[in-house]
C-alpha cells in the first residue's frame, strides 16, 4: 500500500500491515541529537525475534536481502560502536528501552494477533512526538489505549512515555515494563558483560566489545498503589503492575527511560550509576519537560523551515527531510551522520562522502554550529586518515570511503575501500564551503590548513607523472559501477581544486605557520604542478567531459534486453563482472561535477553531458535523482528539473524506502533541490548577502526559506517576478 499525504506536518499510518510496518518504523524514527529510536511498537510482536544471531557478510547493500521483514527494534547512540570481525566498527543496537507489554486477564496485546479497531499511528514532525491509538477488543470488553512518546530535547538522555487507558467494562489490566538486552546488531552480539538490577525501577549496565560502557534505567509511575513484581529472563528484566480499571475510568501510566554512556563528552566519565541517579533525581515534571521540548523544536524549525506555496507534495517531502536532518544533529564533533540517519543498520552506522556533498549545505545555511561539528569530525579523525594513507604506502592523509569513530577505513568491500579515493577531495570541498559561507577563517587557517596539507601530500604521492602530465589511475568515481578507471573527471577535478585551495591558504600563512607544518617551497611547487597538469578528459571539439579517460572503451549495453524488470535495481539484473565492463552508471558522476561547480561550466557543456549520461544512468543509488534535478534547473529545463525532484521526493515515504532507515543523503539533497535549485540559493555575493537566482517550476507560486551566512541571518522569499531578501535580528 502506497503512503498517502494527509497532513504536511505529520506522518500518518492508519492500517497496520506486516508488509509495510518496518517501513513506518524507519520513516517515523525519533531523535534528539543524542539518541535515535525507531518507531517500533512498545510491545512484543509475535514471531519477530530481535536477538537472532547470524553472519551478515560484506555485500552491495543496494542489492542485499535484509533480515527482520516485519519489525526491527533500534535504539542508537552515535559514537557507541562495537567491533565486528568482518564489518569493522559498527554502530550498536542498544537494549530496547521503551518496552511495555499489556495483559488483560492474561490475554497479551499484540498488533499481529489481537482484535482491535480504530488504529492510528502518527509522528508529529513539529515536535517529534509519536502517537498510536486504538480500541483493543479484549475478551473482557473494549479498552481504549493511546501510546505517546518522545525523546526529550530538554534532557537529551531521557525518553518519556505515556499510555492512557479507558475501559468500557470493569477489567483487570497488567502493565509490564521491560528492558531487553537480548537484541543483536546485524545478527551480532556486541555485549561482553551485562548487569541487570531490579528495584526502584529497572537498570542495565553493559560493557561492549569495544570497551565502551552503557547504562540504562526505566522508571514507571502507575495510578493507585500498585506494587511492582520483578521478573528476569536472560537479558530481559521486567516489572509488572496490576491495575483494576472501572467502566469509563481513565488511567495513565508514565515511564521515563534514561541512557548514559562513558563516551558522553559533557559528562564525567566512569560512574554511570551515579549519573543515572542524578538524572532520576533531576527529572522534571512531565508537562514542564514537554513544554521545553516543544519550545526547542519550534526554534529548530524557525531556523530551517522551507515554506512552499503551490505544491503540497513538495512541501510535505521537504518537511519530512528537514525533520530527519534536525533530529540527527548531534552535539558532539566526535561523530558524524551515518548513511541511514541512525534509523537502521544497513550501513553499519558508517559515514560516507554524503556528509560533505549532500548533508553539509543544509547545516551550513541553517545551523552553522552543527556544520562546524561535522567539519571538526574530519579534523578529529585526521590521524586515522594518516594511518589509512600509510597502510596503502602513501604520505599524508587519505580519508576512508566508510568512516567511523577512529577515522580508519571500515569498508569490507575492497573495490570501494581501495578505489573510491574521491572522498578525500570531497572532505576538503566541504571544509572550504563551510569556511567560505560562514567566514570561519580561524578554523581554515588552523585545523583546516592541517587537513589541506595532509590531503595534498597524499595526492602528491598518489598521482603519477607520465607523458602528457599528471594522472590518477585505478580509481572508482562516484559511479560505483565502473572500477579501475583512468583519470575519472570528477575525482581529478576535485583533486585539482583541493590542491588549489591548499596553495591559496598557504599563501596567506606566515612563515612560522609554514615551518610548524613542515612546508617547503619545493612541496608547494609540486602541488602547483600537479594542480595545473592533472588530466581532465575534456573533449574540446564536442564541448563534453568524458567520465574517465578510458570511458569510450567500456562496452555499450542494451538496457531493454538486460534490465527486463525495472521495478528492481539494474544491478540485480546483471552480473557484477559484466556490470564492471559496461557503460551503465549507478548514479550521477560527471553530472555531479556540473552541480558542485555550477558557475564554472558553460551551459553547453552541462547540456551535452547530461544529455549523454542521462540515458545510461540507472539511478540505483538514492543520491542520483536530485543531482539531475539541480543540473536541469541550471539549464532552465524546469519540467525535467521538477520531474527528477519528484523521484527524489518519493524514495522514503511514498515508495516506502525507509524500512532499513532513512536515505539521509537524499533528505539533504532534496533540501538542496528546494532551496539551492528551485529557490535559487547559489551562495554568497560580494557584499556578503545571499546570492539568489531562482528556477521556480511553473506551478509553484512562492518559496520562503531562512539563510545563515557569515554570522548573519536572512529570510529569502522567491516569487515569479520578485525576490525579497530580508536581514533578520538574532533570536
SEZA-636026 format. One line per field, with one value per residue (C-alpha): z, x, y; residue number from 1. Coordinates in steps of 0.2 Angstrom, whole numbers, plus 5000, padded with zeros to 4 digits. Layout:
N
up	c(Z  ...)
east	c(X  ...)
north	c(Y  ...)
seq	c(NUM  ...)
END
This chain:
731
up	c(5000  4995  5008  5007  5012  5023  5033  5028  5046  5051  5046  5047  5046  5048  5043  5051  5039  5041  5023  5027  5046  5045  5033  5046  5060  5050  5042  5060  5069  5083  5088  5099  5094  5107  5104  5090  5092  5078  5079  5084  5095  5113  5115  5108  5091  5088  5078  5077  5085  5090  5096  5081  5078  5060  5050  5039  5026  5015  5000  4989  5001  4987  4981  4998  5006  5023  5039  5051  5037  5049  5063  5069  5086  5085  5099  5093  5102  5089  5095  5103  5092  5093  5085  5071  5065  5047  5046  5057  5069  5070  5077  5091  5093  5112  5123  5120  5131  5128  5131  5138  5136  5141  5148  5151  5161  5154  5136  5129  5117  5101  5085  5075  5085  5094  5089  5088  5079  5076  5074  5070  5072  5068  5071  5073  5064  5073  5089  5086  5096  5091  5095  5092  5097  5095  5104  5110  5109  5124  5129  5144  5134  5124  5130  5123  5123  5117  5117  5116  5117  5113  5115  5126  5118  5135  5144  5130  5140  5143  5134  5140  5138  5142  5140  5143  5146  5146  5149  5143  5156  5173  5170  5177  5167  5169  5163  5160  5159  5152  5146  5134  5132  5121  5105  5091  5079  5061  5069  5080  5099  5105  5123  5133  5151  5157  5174  5177  5193  5198  5212  5211  5193  5181  5177  5165  5163  5149  5143  5124  5115  5110  5129  5130  5144  5143  5157  5156  5168  5167  5180  5179  5188  5189  5196  5214  5225  5213  5218  5206  5203  5196  5183  5174  5158  5150  5147  5149  5165  5169  5182  5181  5189  5191  5188  5192  5179  5181  5167  5159  5171  5163  5169  5165  5166  5163  5160  5160  5151  5154  5144  5148  5141  5146  5129  5134  5131  5143  5157  5170  5163  5173  5186  5176  5191  5199  5184  5181  5199  5197  5181  5190  5204  5192  5181  5178  5179  5163  5157  5161  5151  5136  5136  5135  5122  5111  5113  5107  5092  5087  5087  5076  5064  5064  5058  5045  5038  5020  5015  4998  4990  4976  4979  4994  4990  4989  5005  5014  5007  5011  5029  5030  5025  5037  5052  5050  5047  5063  5074  5069  5073  5087  5100  5098  5085  5088  5077  5060  5052  5046  5029  5036  5048  5063  5059  5054  5052  5034  5033  5050  5056  5044  5037  5018  5006  5009  5024  5014  4997  5002  5021  5025  5014  5025  5041  5034  5029  5044  5059  5056  5074  5068  5052  5061  5071  5055  5048  5065  5065  5050  5059  5074  5063  5053  5062  5056  5039  5040  5045  5030  5019  5027  5025  5006  5005  5003  5013  5020  5024  5015  5021  5021  5010  5025  5041  5059  5076  5073  5056  5049  5034  5039  5021  5019  5000  4993  4977  4986  5000  4988  4973  4980  4983  4979  4996  5002  4990  4995  5013  5008  4997  5012  5023  5011  5008  5027  5029  5014  5019  5037  5037  5049  5044  5061  5058  5040  5044  5059  5058  5040  5034  5043  5034  5017  5018  5024  5010  4997  5002  4999  4982  4978  4982  4974  4957  4943  4932  4914  4896  4895  4913  4929  4931  4944  4938  4946  4953  4955  4954  4961  4949  4958  4943  4935  4944  4939  4928  4922  4926  4932  4928  4945  4955  4946  4945  4964  4967  4957  4966  4983  4979  4973  4989  4999  4990  4992  5011  5012  5003  5017  5031  5039  5040  5057  5052  5037  5047  5060  5047  5038  5022  5009  4993  4983  4991  4986  4968  4967  4972  4959  4946  4949  4951  4934  4924  4932  4917  4914  4899  4891  4873  4866  4850  4857  4872  4883  4898  4897  4914  4913  4900  4896  4896  4877  4879  4890  4882  4876  4883  4878  4893  4887  4885  4901  4913  4910  4927  4930  4947  4953  4953  4937  4947  4951  4933  4928  4935  4944  4932  4917  4925  4929  4910  4904  4902  4915  4928  4946  4949  4944  4941  4929  4930  4949  4944  4934  4950  4963  4952  4943  4940  4931  4917  4902  4898  4883  4892  4905  4892  4882  4897  4905  4888  4886  4903  4907  4895  4903  4922  4931  4947  4958  4971  4980  4978  4959  4956  4964  4956  4939  4945  4950  4934  4924  4934  4930  4911  4913  4910  4924  4919  4919  4935  4944  4937  4944  4961  4962  4960  4974  4985  4983  4989  5008  5011  4996  4989  5006  5006  5024  5031  5034  5039  5031  5015  5024  5009  4999  5013  5012  4993  4992  5003  4991  4977  4985  4991  4980  4965  4964  4977  4968  4983  4975  4990  4995  4984  4985  4999  5010  5007  4999  4980  4973  4956  4957  4945  4951  4942  4934  4946  4962  4967  4981  4991  5008  5017  5031  5027  5039  5031  5039  5056  5049  5047  5032  5026  5007  4998  4980  4969  4950  4947  4963  4976  4993  5005  5022  5036  5052  5070  5081  5091)
east	c(5000  5007  5008  4996  5000  4986  4995  5010  5017  5013  5017  5002  4998  4980  4981  4994  5001  5016  5021  5024  5026  5045  5044  5034  5047  5060  5051  5044  5061  5063  5079  5085  5103  5109  5100  5088  5074  5065  5046  5044  5029  5031  5025  5032  5026  5023  5036  5048  5064  5075  5090  5093  5112  5119  5133  5130  5143  5150  5139  5132  5119  5108  5105  5106  5091  5089  5083  5068  5055  5041  5049  5067  5070  5083  5090  5106  5118  5130  5148  5143  5151  5156  5170  5164  5176  5171  5162  5174  5167  5149  5135  5127  5109  5107  5094  5076  5071  5053  5047  5029  5018  4999  4989  4970  4966  4981  4977  4993  4990  4999  4996  4998  4986  4974  4957  4956  4948  4951  4970  4980  4999  5007  5023  5021  5036  5034  5040  5045  5030  5025  5007  4997  4979  4966  4952  4958  4943  4948  4939  4933  4927  4933  4949  4954  4973  4984  5003  5013  5032  5046  5065  5067  5076  5077  5085  5093  5097  5078  5064  5047  5031  5013  5000  4982  4968  4949  4939  4922  4919  4927  4943  4960  4975  4993  5006  5024  5038  5054  5071  5078  5097  5095  5095  5108  5116  5116  5115  5130  5131  5142  5139  5153  5146  5129  5121  5103  5096  5078  5071  5065  5064  5074  5093  5105  5124  5134  5152  5153  5167  5174  5177  5163  5151  5132  5120  5101  5086  5067  5055  5037  5023  5006  4990  4985  4996  5001  5016  5029  5033  5050  5055  5071  5073  5090  5095  5077  5072  5054  5042  5023  5009  4991  4978  4959  4950  4932  4920  4923  4938  4953  4970  4988  5004  5020  5038  5054  5069  5087  5103  5121  5137  5156  5158  5147  5158  5149  5148  5160  5166  5165  5152  5137  5126  5129  5125  5109  5104  5107  5096  5082  5083  5083  5068  5056  5038  5032  5022  5036  5049  5036  5034  5053  5055  5042  5050  5067  5059  5050  5066  5074  5060  5061  5079  5076  5058  5055  5038  5031  5015  5008  5014  5008  5018  5034  5030  5027  5043  5054  5047  5050  5068  5071  5063  5076  5090  5086  5083  5101  5110  5122  5130  5147  5161  5167  5153  5145  5129  5128  5121  5104  5101  5103  5086  5093  5109  5110  5127  5133  5132  5147  5150  5152  5155  5137  5142  5151  5141  5123  5121  5133  5125  5109  5118  5129  5114  5103  5114  5132  5137  5131  5141  5157  5154  5154  5169  5178  5174  5185  5199  5197  5199  5214  5226  5215  5216  5235  5235  5225  5237  5252  5243  5242  5260  5257  5261  5249  5231  5218  5200  5191  5177  5167  5172  5168  5174  5193  5194  5201  5194  5179  5173  5175  5172  5190  5184  5176  5189  5203  5197  5184  5198  5187  5181  5197  5194  5176  5181  5191  5177  5165  5178  5181  5162  5160  5173  5168  5150  5152  5168  5176  5194  5201  5197  5203  5220  5222  5214  5209  5226  5232  5219  5223  5241  5240  5227  5238  5253  5243  5238  5256  5261  5246  5246  5258  5268  5269  5269  5255  5255  5249  5236  5226  5223  5215  5201  5182  5172  5155  5148  5151  5148  5165  5181  5199  5196  5209  5208  5190  5184  5175  5190  5203  5194  5190  5208  5214  5203  5208  5227  5222  5213  5228  5240  5228  5228  5247  5249  5241  5250  5265  5282  5280  5265  5273  5288  5276  5268  5285  5280  5294  5295  5298  5282  5272  5279  5274  5257  5255  5262  5250  5236  5239  5243  5231  5222  5204  5196  5189  5183  5185  5178  5162  5162  5160  5168  5171  5168  5185  5199  5195  5177  5174  5182  5169  5155  5139  5124  5106  5096  5080  5087  5097  5086  5070  5062  5063  5055  5071  5089  5099  5112  5100  5099  5117  5132  5144  5158  5149  5142  5160  5164  5148  5143  5129  5131  5124  5122  5127  5146  5152  5134  5138  5153  5142  5132  5146  5155  5139  5147  5162  5155  5146  5128  5134  5145  5131  5119  5130  5135  5118  5111  5124  5125  5106  5102  5115  5112  5102  5099  5102  5108  5097  5110  5107  5090  5092  5108  5100  5086  5098  5108  5092  5087  5103  5099  5082  5073  5060  5050  5064  5071  5054  5051  5068  5064  5048  5058  5069  5054  5046  5060  5057  5039  5028  5039  5042  5060  5063  5062  5081  5082  5081  5091  5098  5109  5093  5085  5099  5099  5081  5083  5096  5084  5071  5082  5098  5088  5070  5074  5089  5102  5119  5130  5136  5138  5152  5143  5141  5122  5114  5116  5099  5095  5078  5072  5054  5043  5028  5015  5025  5019  5032  5046  5052  5067  5079  5098  5113  5128  5144  5136  5120  5103  5092  5074  5073  5056  5056  5041  5039  5045  5051  5065  5065  5080  5077  5091  5084  5088  5095  5083)
north	c(5000  5017  5030  5045  5063  5069  5082  5092  5092  5074  5056  5045  5027  5020  5002  4990  4978  4966  4971  4989  4990  4990  5005  5015  5010  5018  5033  5038  5037  5049  5058  5072  5073  5061  5046  5039  5027  5018  5019  5000  4996  4996  4978  4962  4957  4939  4930  4944  4938  4953  4943  4932  4928  4927  4932  4947  4947  4961  4964  4978  4985  4991  4973  4964  4954  4961  4951  4955  4958  4964  4973  4979  4987  5000  5012  5020  5032  5040  5036  5019  5006  4988  4978  4967  4954  4957  4974  4984  4997  4995  5006  4996  4992  4995  4986  4990  5005  5008  4991  4989  4974  4975  4960  4959  4944  4935  4940  4949  4963  4960  4970  4954  4943  4954  4961  4980  4994  5012  5010  5026  5030  5047  5056  5075  5082  5098  5091  5073  5066  5048  5043  5027  5024  5010  5001  4984  4972  4961  4946  4956  4970  4986  4995  5012  5014  5028  5027  5043  5045  5057  5059  5074  5089  5097  5082  5073  5057  5054  5046  5050  5039  5040  5027  5032  5019  5020  5004  5001  4987  4983  4974  4969  4976  4971  4983  4975  4987  4979  4982  4969  4967  4952  4962  4960  4971  4964  4947  4950  4951  4966  4964  4957  4959  4963  4968  4969  4977  4976  4988  5006  5003  4994  4996  4989  4991  4985  4983  4982  4973  4990  4993  5006  5006  5010  5012  5012  5014  5015  5021  5018  5029  5020  5025  5020  5009  4995  4986  4980  4962  4959  4946  4941  4930  4930  4948  4954  4962  4967  4974  4971  4981  4976  4989  4987  4998  5003  5006  5023  5026  5034  5028  5035  5026  5036  5030  5038  5030  5036  5032  5036  5031  5033  5042  5057  5072  5084  5072  5065  5048  5032  5032  5028  5023  5039  5049  5039  5043  5061  5061  5052  5065  5079  5073  5087  5087  5079  5094  5105  5095  5093  5112  5115  5101  5109  5126  5119  5110  5126  5136  5122  5124  5143  5142  5129  5128  5130  5136  5131  5139  5130  5112  5102  5087  5096  5105  5088  5080  5094  5094  5076  5078  5093  5084  5070  5082  5090  5075  5068  5084  5078  5089  5080  5084  5066  5058  5062  5057  5039  5034  5028  5043  5032  5024  5007  4996  4994  5004  4999  5017  5022  5039  5042  5057  5060  5071  5084  5084  5081  5085  5099  5113  5111  5114  5127  5138  5134  5129  5134  5127  5109  5112  5116  5100  5089  5098  5096  5077  5076  5085  5074  5059  5065  5054  5039  5046  5047  5029  5024  5033  5024  5007  5010  5016  5034  5050  5062  5058  5048  5049  5032  5028  5021  5031  5028  5035  5030  5038  5022  5013  5002  4996  4977  4978  4981  4989  5003  5004  5004  5014  5027  5040  5055  5055  5063  5078  5079  5081  5097  5103  5103  5111  5125  5128  5129  5142  5152  5153  5155  5166  5155  5160  5154  5136  5137  5143  5131  5115  5117  5121  5104  5095  5103  5100  5082  5078  5087  5077  5061  5067  5071  5054  5045  5054  5048  5059  5052  5059  5072  5077  5070  5056  5046  5029  5014  5024  5022  5038  5042  5030  5014  5003  5006  5002  5004  5018  5031  5049  5050  5068  5070  5064  5074  5090  5089  5085  5099  5111  5104  5107  5125  5129  5122  5134  5149  5146  5143  5159  5169  5159  5166  5158  5152  5143  5135  5130  5122  5111  5107  5116  5119  5129  5113  5105  5120  5119  5101  5104  5118  5107  5093  5105  5113  5097  5084  5077  5081  5071  5086  5084  5102  5099  5091  5103  5087  5079  5060  5052  5045  5045  5027  5028  5026  5008  5001  4991  4999  4989  4986  4991  4984  4967  4966  4977  4967  4971  4990  4988  4981  4989  4987  4978  4964  4960  4959  4950  4962  4956  4961  4977  4982  4982  4992  5009  5008  5021  5018  5037  5054  5056  5069  5076  5079  5089  5101  5105  5106  5119  5125  5143  5136  5125  5133  5129  5120  5108  5105  5102  5090  5080  5077  5073  5059  5052  5053  5038  5027  5031  5018  5028  5013  5025  5037  5050  5052  5059  5076  5080  5078  5089  5103  5102  5103  5118  5127  5123  5131  5115  5117  5102  5090  5098  5095  5078  5072  5081  5071  5055  5060  5065  5048  5037  5036  5040  5036  5022  5015  5015  5018  5000  4999  5018  5035  5039  5054  5060  5061  5071  5083  5083  5086  5102  5107  5104  5115  5129  5129  5123  5130  5143  5149  5150  5150  5155  5172  5188  5201  5211  5195  5193  5178  5176  5170  5165  5155  5142  5141  5127  5135  5129  5135  5152  5156  5148  5156  5150  5156  5158  5160  5167  5174  5177  5185  5178  5181  5177  5174  5175  5170  5173  5173  5190  5196  5191  5198  5196  5202  5203  5196  5200  5187  5177)
seq	c(1  2  3  4  5  6  7  8  9  10  11  12  13  14  15  16  17  18  19  20  21  22  23  24  25  26  27  28  29  30  31  32  33  34  35  36  37  38  39  40  41  42  43  44  45  46  47  48  49  50  51  52  53  54  55  56  57  58  59  60  61  62  63  64  65  66  67  68  69  70  71  72  73  74  75  76  77  78  79  80  81  82  83  84  85  86  87  88  89  90  91  92  93  94  95  96  97  98  99  100  101  102  103  104  105  106  107  108  109  110  111  112  113  114  115  116  117  118  119  120  121  122  123  124  125  126  127  128  129  130  131  132  133  134  135  136  137  138  139  140  141  142  143  144  145  146  147  148  149  150  151  152  153  154  155  156  157  158  159  160  161  162  163  164  165  166  167  168  169  170  171  172  173  174  175  176  177  178  179  180  181  182  183  184  185  186  187  188  189  190  191  192  193  194  195  196  197  198  199  200  201  202  203  204  205  206  207  208  209  210  211  212  213  214  215  216  217  218  219  220  221  222  223  224  225  226  227  228  229  230  231  232  233  234  235  236  237  238  239  240  241  242  243  244  245  246  247  248  249  250  251  252  253  254  255  256  257  258  259  260  261  262  263  264  265  266  267  268  269  270  271  272  273  274  275  276  277  278  279  280  281  282  283  284  285  286  287  288  289  290  291  292  293  294  295  296  297  298  299  300  301  302  303  304  305  306  307  308  309  310  311  312  313  314  315  316  317  318  319  320  321  322  323  324  325  326  327  328  329  330  331  332  333  334  335  336  337  338  339  340  341  342  343  344  345  346  347  348  349  350  351  352  353  354  355  356  357  358  359  360  361  362  363  364  365  366  367  368  369  370  371  372  373  374  375  376  377  378  379  380  381  382  383  384  385  386  387  388  389  390  391  392  393  394  395  396  397  398  399  400  401  402  403  404  405  406  407  408  409  410  411  412  413  414  415  416  417  418  419  420  421  422  423  424  425  426  427  428  429  430  431  432  433  434  435  436  437  438  439  440  441  442  443  444  445  446  447  448  449  450  451  452  453  454  455  456  457  458  459  460  461  462  463  464  465  466  467  468  469  470  471  472  473  474  475  476  477  478  479  480  481  482  483  484  485  486  487  488  489  490  491  492  493  494  495  496  497  498  499  500  501  502  503  504  505  506  507  508  509  510  511  512  513  514  515  516  517  518  519  520  521  522  523  524  525  526  527  528  529  530  531  532  533  534  535  536  537  538  539  540  541  542  543  544  545  546  547  548  549  550  551  552  553  554  555  556  557  558  559  560  561  562  563  564  565  566  567  568  569  570  571  572  573  574  575  576  577  578  579  580  581  582  583  584  585  586  587  588  589  590  591  592  593  594  595  596  597  598  599  600  601  602  603  604  605  606  607  608  609  610  611  612  613  614  615  616  617  618  619  620  621  622  623  624  625  626  627  628  629  630  631  632  633  634  635  636  637  638  639  640  641  642  643  644  645  646  647  648  649  650  651  652  653  654  655  656  657  658  659  660  661  662  663  664  665  666  667  668  669  670  671  672  673  674  675  676  677  678  679  680  681  682  683  684  685  686  687  688  689  690  691  692  693  694  695  696  697  698  699  700  701  702  703  704  705  706  707  708  709  710  711  712  713  714  715  716  717  718  719  720  721  722  723  724  725  726  727  728  729  730  731)
END
